[in-house]
Amino acid sequence: MSSLTLFTPAGVLAKSQPLKRAAKRLSQLGFEVEIDADALAKHQRFAGDDATRLAALHRVADAAPSVALATRGGYGMTRLLDQIDWTRLLRSIEQGTRWVGHSDLTALQLGLLAHTKHRGFGLWAGPLACDDFGRTDEEGGVDEVTQDCFVEAMQGLLEAVGFRTEAGFDGLHERGTLWGGNLCVLSSMLGTPHFPKIKGGILFLEDVNEHPYRVERMLLQLAQAGVLQAQKAVVLGEFSAWKKSPLDRGYKLKDAIEAVRARCPGLPILTGLPFGHVPTKVCLPVGAKMDLVVQGREALMIWGPDPAHHHHHEDCGEDCGHDHHDHHAH
């Protein structure tokens, strides 16, 4: 049975019920769940003051559970980046810990890539305990794809995810280090020592509550800093929960993406990845080497079970996805 620790490294948990529900559901999925002592700590909008949250992070790292799953994101990791003992986190990964989360957890995952040589399966962009496993049935309960993907990833069985992208990328095959996460958090780290200098990577991005013009502005910042052009491909997830403005006059997310494509000729920028602040999300191994293959409009991100056993999929057939535990979420 895999040990799983729930901890709160960033924003405060306003209520304890979602945490209890998440712990119960994760136990039913076969995990041995432990809730960190300070998971419900409160200080302003944070889950305890900086020292409390930093101590929790190091405590989880030292215990090295099979899975370290953040209860929620919010804001707060950025405050800790200068004080984190990255070697302690790396040691937990070497002992088999998988650190899982998205949103504000992007800062932790990118910081680890920047400060250590970790390039493997210890960091997963994936669910957050309360958002994804703590909703009541009235609120929509647990999404099946999210749950299945998470369980497979934590068992080391998830080898690929598939999704439908737009036309125009048929025949694409790129290989590189997968990295990325929340666009706003990632942009805020640019120019700091915590920003990983990854060249020839596959960059995935998502965001929430950000109007398309703000998404465009952040993407252009990454382009103007030379980050986008240094990648093999960019894969966009969901940009959810933004509100239209009367000033848009027909300007949509699609237009924002087109504006960025125009400034990065030759860089494939794909859309449609089922990931972000939405109920249905896949799990992605941040820092792992992977292949991005597109046939028609079907995109497949393949990393294989273990880098040592990785085999190329040059002739990826129609049924290729079925050999890999691949999750299509349309």
Salt bridges, closest charged atoms under 4 A:
ASP36 OD2 - ARG59 NH2 2.90
ASP38 OD2 - ARG59 NH2 3.26
ASP50 OD1 - ARG53 NH2 2.36
ASP50 OD1 - ARG79 NH1 3.32
ASP62 OD2 - ARG88 NH2 2.55
ASP82 OD1 - HIS194 NE2 2.70
ASP132 OD1 - LYS281 NZ 2.46
ASP137 OD1 - ARG25 NH2 3.26
GLU152 OE1 - HIS325 ND1 3.79
GLU152 OE1 - HIS327 NE2 3.63
GLU159 OE1 - HIS324 ND1 3.41
GLU166 OE2 - ARG261 NH2 3.01
GLU206 OE1 - HIS277 ND1 2.82
GLU210 OE1 - ARG214 NE 2.56
ASP248 OD1 - HIS211 NE2 2.95
GLU258 OE2 - ARG261 NH1 2.90
ASP291 OD1 - HIS173 NE2 2.85
ASP291 OD2 - ARG175 NH1 3.16
ASP291 OD2 - HIS310 NE2 3.34
GLU298 OE2 - ARG164 NH1 3.10
GLU298 OE1 - HIS328 ND1 3.56
ASP306 OD2 - HIS309 NE2 3.75
GLU314 OE1 - HIS173 ND1 3.57
GLU314 OE2 - HIS312 ND1 3.84
ASP326 OD1 - HIS328 NE2 3.28
